Amino acid sequence: MRIYKILTRAEWTAAQAAGRFEGSEVDREDGFIHFSTAAQAKETARRYFVWLKDLVVLEVEGDDLGERLKWEPSRGGDLFPHLYGVLATGDVRAVHEAPLDADGVPETPA
């Protein structure tokens, strides 16, 4: 299953230079990298990223992450993918621009 990570372009640029993404500030505080499914991504963007600009969305095949990926209850009891460990940039299948929709919410791949 494909999963998605929303982050700033600056965070992605730094990750590319390092060859790995160690998470955004909130990820590091929580001890894992937050991902969303395609169905969850728009609400994640609306709740946590609406005030940020110049965002990208990483597309990752969840199965590639092995046992480091855990599905855990979060918002509304839904299971969300959480990566315990760093994300190698080579595990990113695609990087999408995150244009804003009419309400100013970053759009994510469907």
Chimera marker file (.cmm) of the C-alpha trace (Angstrom):
<marker_set name="trace">
<marker id="1" x="0.000" y="0.000" z="0.000" r="1" g="1" b="0" radius="0.5"/>
<marker id="2" x="1.263" y="3.469" z="-0.850" r="1" g="1" b="0" radius="0.5"/>
<marker id="3" x="1.616" y="5.896" z="2.047" r="1" g="1" b="0" radius="0.5"/>
<marker id="4" x="2.320" y="9.617" z="2.039" r="1" g="1" b="0" radius="0.5"/>
<marker id="5" x="4.407" y="12.084" z="4.024" r="1" g="1" b="0" radius="0.5"/>
<marker id="6" x="3.752" y="15.815" z="3.798" r="1" g="1" b="0" radius="0.5"/>
<marker id="7" x="6.744" y="18.037" z="4.493" r="1" g="1" b="0" radius="0.5"/>
<marker id="8" x="8.293" y="21.318" z="3.476" r="1" g="1" b="0" radius="0.5"/>
<marker id="9" x="10.448" y="21.526" z="0.401" r="1" g="1" b="0" radius="0.5"/>
<marker id="10" x="13.316" y="22.682" z="2.638" r="1" g="1" b="0" radius="0.5"/>
<marker id="11" x="13.017" y="19.504" z="4.741" r="1" g="1" b="0" radius="0.5"/>
<marker id="12" x="13.035" y="17.378" z="1.589" r="1" g="1" b="0" radius="0.5"/>
<marker id="13" x="16.044" y="19.243" z="0.164" r="1" g="1" b="0" radius="0.5"/>
<marker id="14" x="17.959" y="18.634" z="3.405" r="1" g="1" b="0" radius="0.5"/>
<marker id="15" x="16.936" y="14.960" z="3.363" r="1" g="1" b="0" radius="0.5"/>
<marker id="16" x="18.161" y="14.553" z="-0.197" r="1" g="1" b="0" radius="0.5"/>
<marker id="17" x="21.525" y="16.045" z="0.742" r="1" g="1" b="0" radius="0.5"/>
<marker id="18" x="21.787" y="13.651" z="3.713" r="1" g="1" b="0" radius="0.5"/>
<marker id="19" x="20.389" y="10.643" z="1.843" r="1" g="1" b="0" radius="0.5"/>
<marker id="20" x="17.757" y="10.152" z="4.547" r="1" g="1" b="0" radius="0.5"/>
<marker id="21" x="14.835" y="11.857" z="6.238" r="1" g="1" b="0" radius="0.5"/>
<marker id="22" x="14.911" y="11.744" z="10.016" r="1" g="1" b="0" radius="0.5"/>
<marker id="23" x="11.509" y="13.352" z="10.405" r="1" g="1" b="0" radius="0.5"/>
<marker id="24" x="10.004" y="16.754" z="10.927" r="1" g="1" b="0" radius="0.5"/>
<marker id="25" x="10.126" y="18.345" z="14.365" r="1" g="1" b="0" radius="0.5"/>
<marker id="26" x="6.846" y="16.717" z="15.462" r="1" g="1" b="0" radius="0.5"/>
<marker id="27" x="8.048" y="13.329" z="14.179" r="1" g="1" b="0" radius="0.5"/>
<marker id="28" x="11.218" y="13.531" z="16.230" r="1" g="1" b="0" radius="0.5"/>
<marker id="29" x="9.224" y="14.598" z="19.310" r="1" g="1" b="0" radius="0.5"/>
<marker id="30" x="6.838" y="11.647" z="18.878" r="1" g="1" b="0" radius="0.5"/>
<marker id="31" x="9.611" y="9.131" z="18.142" r="1" g="1" b="0" radius="0.5"/>
<marker id="32" x="8.363" y="8.084" z="14.699" r="1" g="1" b="0" radius="0.5"/>
<marker id="33" x="7.701" y="9.534" z="11.250" r="1" g="1" b="0" radius="0.5"/>
<marker id="34" x="4.005" y="10.220" z="10.657" r="1" g="1" b="0" radius="0.5"/>
<marker id="35" x="2.566" y="8.984" z="7.365" r="1" g="1" b="0" radius="0.5"/>
<marker id="36" x="-0.986" y="8.925" z="6.016" r="1" g="1" b="0" radius="0.5"/>
<marker id="37" x="-2.820" y="6.761" z="3.542" r="1" g="1" b="0" radius="0.5"/>
<marker id="38" x="-4.247" y="8.454" z="0.454" r="1" g="1" b="0" radius="0.5"/>
<marker id="39" x="-7.660" y="8.513" z="2.150" r="1" g="1" b="0" radius="0.5"/>
<marker id="40" x="-6.203" y="10.167" z="5.281" r="1" g="1" b="0" radius="0.5"/>
<marker id="41" x="-3.820" y="12.630" z="3.643" r="1" g="1" b="0" radius="0.5"/>
<marker id="42" x="-6.235" y="15.458" z="2.815" r="1" g="1" b="0" radius="0.5"/>
<marker id="43" x="-7.466" y="15.702" z="6.419" r="1" g="1" b="0" radius="0.5"/>
<marker id="44" x="-3.882" y="15.501" z="7.680" r="1" g="1" b="0" radius="0.5"/>
<marker id="45" x="-2.986" y="18.370" z="5.346" r="1" g="1" b="0" radius="0.5"/>
<marker id="46" x="-6.012" y="20.407" z="6.478" r="1" g="1" b="0" radius="0.5"/>
<marker id="47" x="-5.278" y="19.914" z="10.190" r="1" g="1" b="0" radius="0.5"/>
<marker id="48" x="-1.520" y="20.274" z="10.300" r="1" g="1" b="0" radius="0.5"/>
<marker id="49" x="-0.192" y="21.938" z="7.153" r="1" g="1" b="0" radius="0.5"/>
<marker id="50" x="-2.756" y="24.511" z="6.009" r="1" g="1" b="0" radius="0.5"/>
<marker id="51" x="-0.649" y="27.436" z="7.260" r="1" g="1" b="0" radius="0.5"/>
<marker id="52" x="2.549" y="26.227" z="5.561" r="1" g="1" b="0" radius="0.5"/>
<marker id="53" x="3.549" y="26.905" z="1.984" r="1" g="1" b="0" radius="0.5"/>
<marker id="54" x="6.001" y="25.267" z="-0.415" r="1" g="1" b="0" radius="0.5"/>
<marker id="55" x="5.123" y="21.716" z="0.561" r="1" g="1" b="0" radius="0.5"/>
<marker id="56" x="5.853" y="18.411" z="-1.121" r="1" g="1" b="0" radius="0.5"/>
<marker id="57" x="4.286" y="15.009" z="-0.634" r="1" g="1" b="0" radius="0.5"/>
<marker id="58" x="6.483" y="11.913" z="-0.551" r="1" g="1" b="0" radius="0.5"/>
<marker id="59" x="4.978" y="8.707" z="-1.906" r="1" g="1" b="0" radius="0.5"/>
<marker id="60" x="6.369" y="5.538" z="-0.366" r="1" g="1" b="0" radius="0.5"/>
<marker id="61" x="5.472" y="1.868" z="-0.738" r="1" g="1" b="0" radius="0.5"/>
<marker id="62" x="4.664" y="0.855" z="2.830" r="1" g="1" b="0" radius="0.5"/>
<marker id="63" x="5.717" y="-2.760" z="2.247" r="1" g="1" b="0" radius="0.5"/>
<marker id="64" x="9.248" y="-1.558" z="1.441" r="1" g="1" b="0" radius="0.5"/>
<marker id="65" x="9.671" y="-0.344" z="5.020" r="1" g="1" b="0" radius="0.5"/>
<marker id="66" x="9.287" y="-3.762" z="6.598" r="1" g="1" b="0" radius="0.5"/>
<marker id="67" x="8.750" y="-4.191" z="10.308" r="1" g="1" b="0" radius="0.5"/>
<marker id="68" x="9.762" y="-0.608" z="11.043" r="1" g="1" b="0" radius="0.5"/>
<marker id="69" x="6.316" y="0.479" z="9.786" r="1" g="1" b="0" radius="0.5"/>
<marker id="70" x="3.611" y="0.110" z="12.426" r="1" g="1" b="0" radius="0.5"/>
<marker id="71" x="-0.105" y="0.726" z="11.950" r="1" g="1" b="0" radius="0.5"/>
<marker id="72" x="-1.334" y="2.448" z="15.086" r="1" g="1" b="0" radius="0.5"/>
<marker id="73" x="-4.579" y="4.104" z="16.159" r="1" g="1" b="0" radius="0.5"/>
<marker id="74" x="-4.602" y="7.862" z="15.930" r="1" g="1" b="0" radius="0.5"/>
<marker id="75" x="-7.145" y="10.466" z="14.836" r="1" g="1" b="0" radius="0.5"/>
<marker id="76" x="-10.656" y="9.094" z="15.350" r="1" g="1" b="0" radius="0.5"/>
<marker id="77" x="-9.273" y="5.636" z="16.108" r="1" g="1" b="0" radius="0.5"/>
<marker id="78" x="-8.162" y="5.149" z="12.485" r="1" g="1" b="0" radius="0.5"/>
<marker id="79" x="-4.968" y="3.198" z="11.960" r="1" g="1" b="0" radius="0.5"/>
<marker id="80" x="-2.154" y="5.393" z="10.670" r="1" g="1" b="0" radius="0.5"/>
<marker id="81" x="1.236" y="4.280" z="9.339" r="1" g="1" b="0" radius="0.5"/>
<marker id="82" x="4.118" y="5.272" z="11.619" r="1" g="1" b="0" radius="0.5"/>
<marker id="83" x="7.741" y="4.655" z="10.662" r="1" g="1" b="0" radius="0.5"/>
<marker id="84" x="10.065" y="3.875" z="13.543" r="1" g="1" b="0" radius="0.5"/>
<marker id="85" x="13.444" y="4.846" z="12.153" r="1" g="1" b="0" radius="0.5"/>
<marker id="86" x="14.718" y="7.020" z="9.364" r="1" g="1" b="0" radius="0.5"/>
<marker id="87" x="13.405" y="7.065" z="5.816" r="1" g="1" b="0" radius="0.5"/>
<marker id="88" x="16.083" y="6.470" z="3.196" r="1" g="1" b="0" radius="0.5"/>
<marker id="89" x="15.541" y="8.824" z="0.273" r="1" g="1" b="0" radius="0.5"/>
<marker id="90" x="15.888" y="5.788" z="-1.997" r="1" g="1" b="0" radius="0.5"/>
<marker id="91" x="12.645" y="4.421" z="-0.521" r="1" g="1" b="0" radius="0.5"/>
<marker id="92" x="10.695" y="7.383" z="-1.890" r="1" g="1" b="0" radius="0.5"/>
<marker id="93" x="8.856" y="6.301" z="-5.047" r="1" g="1" b="0" radius="0.5"/>
<marker id="94" x="7.685" y="9.776" z="-6.079" r="1" g="1" b="0" radius="0.5"/>
<marker id="95" x="7.714" y="13.357" z="-4.888" r="1" g="1" b="0" radius="0.5"/>
<marker id="96" x="4.608" y="15.393" z="-5.632" r="1" g="1" b="0" radius="0.5"/>
<marker id="97" x="4.091" y="19.118" z="-5.509" r="1" g="1" b="0" radius="0.5"/>
<marker id="98" x="1.430" y="20.005" z="-2.961" r="1" g="1" b="0" radius="0.5"/>
<marker id="99" x="-0.601" y="22.754" z="-4.625" r="1" g="1" b="0" radius="0.5"/>
<marker id="100" x="-3.297" y="24.405" z="-2.549" r="1" g="1" b="0" radius="0.5"/>
<marker id="101" x="-6.970" y="23.712" z="-3.234" r="1" g="1" b="0" radius="0.5"/>
<marker id="102" x="-9.629" y="26.457" z="-3.257" r="1" g="1" b="0" radius="0.5"/>
<marker id="103" x="-9.772" y="26.412" z="0.545" r="1" g="1" b="0" radius="0.5"/>
<marker id="104" x="-6.002" y="26.807" z="0.927" r="1" g="1" b="0" radius="0.5"/>
<marker id="105" x="-5.508" y="23.172" z="1.921" r="1" g="1" b="0" radius="0.5"/>
<marker id="106" x="-2.481" y="21.381" z="0.455" r="1" g="1" b="0" radius="0.5"/>
<marker id="107" x="-3.661" y="18.800" z="-2.046" r="1" g="1" b="0" radius="0.5"/>
<marker id="108" x="-2.250" y="15.313" z="-1.849" r="1" g="1" b="0" radius="0.5"/>
<marker id="109" x="-2.245" y="12.416" z="-4.323" r="1" g="1" b="0" radius="0.5"/>
<marker id="110" x="-5.424" y="10.366" z="-4.400" r="1" g="1" b="0" radius="0.5"/>
<link id1="1" id2="2" r="1" g="1" b="0" radius="0.2"/>
<link id1="2" id2="3" r="1" g="1" b="0" radius="0.2"/>
<link id1="3" id2="4" r="1" g="1" b="0" radius="0.2"/>
<link id1="4" id2="5" r="1" g="1" b="0" radius="0.2"/>
<link id1="5" id2="6" r="1" g="1" b="0" radius="0.2"/>
<link id1="6" id2="7" r="1" g="1" b="0" radius="0.2"/>
<link id1="7" id2="8" r="1" g="1" b="0" radius="0.2"/>
<link id1="8" id2="9" r="1" g="1" b="0" radius="0.2"/>
<link id1="9" id2="10" r="1" g="1" b="0" radius="0.2"/>
<link id1="10" id2="11" r="1" g="1" b="0" radius="0.2"/>
<link id1="11" id2="12" r="1" g="1" b="0" radius="0.2"/>
<link id1="12" id2="13" r="1" g="1" b="0" radius="0.2"/>
<link id1="13" id2="14" r="1" g="1" b="0" radius="0.2"/>
<link id1="14" id2="15" r="1" g="1" b="0" radius="0.2"/>
<link id1="15" id2="16" r="1" g="1" b="0" radius="0.2"/>
<link id1="16" id2="17" r="1" g="1" b="0" radius="0.2"/>
<link id1="17" id2="18" r="1" g="1" b="0" radius="0.2"/>
<link id1="18" id2="19" r="1" g="1" b="0" radius="0.2"/>
<link id1="19" id2="20" r="1" g="1" b="0" radius="0.2"/>
<link id1="20" id2="21" r="1" g="1" b="0" radius="0.2"/>
<link id1="21" id2="22" r="1" g="1" b="0" radius="0.2"/>
<link id1="22" id2="23" r="1" g="1" b="0" radius="0.2"/>
<link id1="23" id2="24" r="1" g="1" b="0" radius="0.2"/>
<link id1="24" id2="25" r="1" g="1" b="0" radius="0.2"/>
<link id1="25" id2="26" r="1" g="1" b="0" radius="0.2"/>
<link id1="26" id2="27" r="1" g="1" b="0" radius="0.2"/>
<link id1="27" id2="28" r="1" g="1" b="0" radius="0.2"/>
<link id1="28" id2="29" r="1" g="1" b="0" radius="0.2"/>
<link id1="29" id2="30" r="1" g="1" b="0" radius="0.2"/>
<link id1="30" id2="31" r="1" g="1" b="0" radius="0.2"/>
<link id1="31" id2="32" r="1" g="1" b="0" radius="0.2"/>
<link id1="32" id2="33" r="1" g="1" b="0" radius="0.2"/>
<link id1="33" id2="34" r="1" g="1" b="0" radius="0.2"/>
<link id1="34" id2="35" r="1" g="1" b="0" radius="0.2"/>
<link id1="35" id2="36" r="1" g="1" b="0" radius="0.2"/>
<link id1="36" id2="37" r="1" g="1" b="0" radius="0.2"/>
<link id1="37" id2="38" r="1" g="1" b="0" radius="0.2"/>
<link id1="38" id2="39" r="1" g="1" b="0" radius="0.2"/>
<link id1="39" id2="40" r="1" g="1" b="0" radius="0.2"/>
<link id1="40" id2="41" r="1" g="1" b="0" radius="0.2"/>
<link id1="41" id2="42" r="1" g="1" b="0" radius="0.2"/>
<link id1="42" id2="43" r="1" g="1" b="0" radius="0.2"/>
<link id1="43" id2="44" r="1" g="1" b="0" radius="0.2"/>
<link id1="44" id2="45" r="1" g="1" b="0" radius="0.2"/>
<link id1="45" id2="46" r="1" g="1" b="0" radius="0.2"/>
<link id1="46" id2="47" r="1" g="1" b="0" radius="0.2"/>
<link id1="47" id2="48" r="1" g="1" b="0" radius="0.2"/>
<link id1="48" id2="49" r="1" g="1" b="0" radius="0.2"/>
<link id1="49" id2="50" r="1" g="1" b="0" radius="0.2"/>
<link id1="50" id2="51" r="1" g="1" b="0" radius="0.2"/>
<link id1="51" id2="52" r="1" g="1" b="0" radius="0.2"/>
<link id1="52" id2="53" r="1" g="1" b="0" radius="0.2"/>
<link id1="53" id2="54" r="1" g="1" b="0" radius="0.2"/>
<link id1="54" id2="55" r="1" g="1" b="0" radius="0.2"/>
<link id1="55" id2="56" r="1" g="1" b="0" radius="0.2"/>
<link id1="56" id2="57" r="1" g="1" b="0" radius="0.2"/>
<link id1="57" id2="58" r="1" g="1" b="0" radius="0.2"/>
<link id1="58" id2="59" r="1" g="1" b="0" radius="0.2"/>
<link id1="59" id2="60" r="1" g="1" b="0" radius="0.2"/>
<link id1="60" id2="61" r="1" g="1" b="0" radius="0.2"/>
<link id1="61" id2="62" r="1" g="1" b="0" radius="0.2"/>
<link id1="62" id2="63" r="1" g="1" b="0" radius="0.2"/>
<link id1="63" id2="64" r="1" g="1" b="0" radius="0.2"/>
<link id1="64" id2="65" r="1" g="1" b="0" radius="0.2"/>
<link id1="65" id2="66" r="1" g="1" b="0" radius="0.2"/>
<link id1="66" id2="67" r="1" g="1" b="0" radius="0.2"/>
<link id1="67" id2="68" r="1" g="1" b="0" radius="0.2"/>
<link id1="68" id2="69" r="1" g="1" b="0" radius="0.2"/>
<link id1="69" id2="70" r="1" g="1" b="0" radius="0.2"/>
<link id1="70" id2="71" r="1" g="1" b="0" radius="0.2"/>
<link id1="71" id2="72" r="1" g="1" b="0" radius="0.2"/>
<link id1="72" id2="73" r="1" g="1" b="0" radius="0.2"/>
<link id1="73" id2="74" r="1" g="1" b="0" radius="0.2"/>
<link id1="74" id2="75" r="1" g="1" b="0" radius="0.2"/>
<link id1="75" id2="76" r="1" g="1" b="0" radius="0.2"/>
<link id1="76" id2="77" r="1" g="1" b="0" radius="0.2"/>
<link id1="77" id2="78" r="1" g="1" b="0" radius="0.2"/>
<link id1="78" id2="79" r="1" g="1" b="0" radius="0.2"/>
<link id1="79" id2="80" r="1" g="1" b="0" radius="0.2"/>
<link id1="80" id2="81" r="1" g="1" b="0" radius="0.2"/>
<link id1="81" id2="82" r="1" g="1" b="0" radius="0.2"/>
<link id1="82" id2="83" r="1" g="1" b="0" radius="0.2"/>
<link id1="83" id2="84" r="1" g="1" b="0" radius="0.2"/>
<link id1="84" id2="85" r="1" g="1" b="0" radius="0.2"/>
<link id1="85" id2="86" r="1" g="1" b="0" radius="0.2"/>
<link id1="86" id2="87" r="1" g="1" b="0" radius="0.2"/>
<link id1="87" id2="88" r="1" g="1" b="0" radius="0.2"/>
<link id1="88" id2="89" r="1" g="1" b="0" radius="0.2"/>
<link id1="89" id2="90" r="1" g="1" b="0" radius="0.2"/>
<link id1="90" id2="91" r="1" g="1" b="0" radius="0.2"/>
<link id1="91" id2="92" r="1" g="1" b="0" radius="0.2"/>
<link id1="92" id2="93" r="1" g="1" b="0" radius="0.2"/>
<link id1="93" id2="94" r="1" g="1" b="0" radius="0.2"/>
<link id1="94" id2="95" r="1" g="1" b="0" radius="0.2"/>
<link id1="95" id2="96" r="1" g="1" b="0" radius="0.2"/>
<link id1="96" id2="97" r="1" g="1" b="0" radius="0.2"/>
<link id1="97" id2="98" r="1" g="1" b="0" radius="0.2"/>
<link id1="98" id2="99" r="1" g="1" b="0" radius="0.2"/>
<link id1="99" id2="100" r="1" g="1" b="0" radius="0.2"/>
<link id1="100" id2="101" r="1" g="1" b="0" radius="0.2"/>
<link id1="101" id2="102" r="1" g="1" b="0" radius="0.2"/>
<link id1="102" id2="103" r="1" g="1" b="0" radius="0.2"/>
<link id1="103" id2="104" r="1" g="1" b="0" radius="0.2"/>
<link id1="104" id2="105" r="1" g="1" b="0" radius="0.2"/>
<link id1="105" id2="106" r="1" g="1" b="0" radius="0.2"/>
<link id1="106" id2="107" r="1" g="1" b="0" radius="0.2"/>
<link id1="107" id2="108" r="1" g="1" b="0" radius="0.2"/>
<link id1="108" id2="109" r="1" g="1" b="0" radius="0.2"/>
<link id1="109" id2="110" r="1" g="1" b="0" radius="0.2"/>
</marker_set>
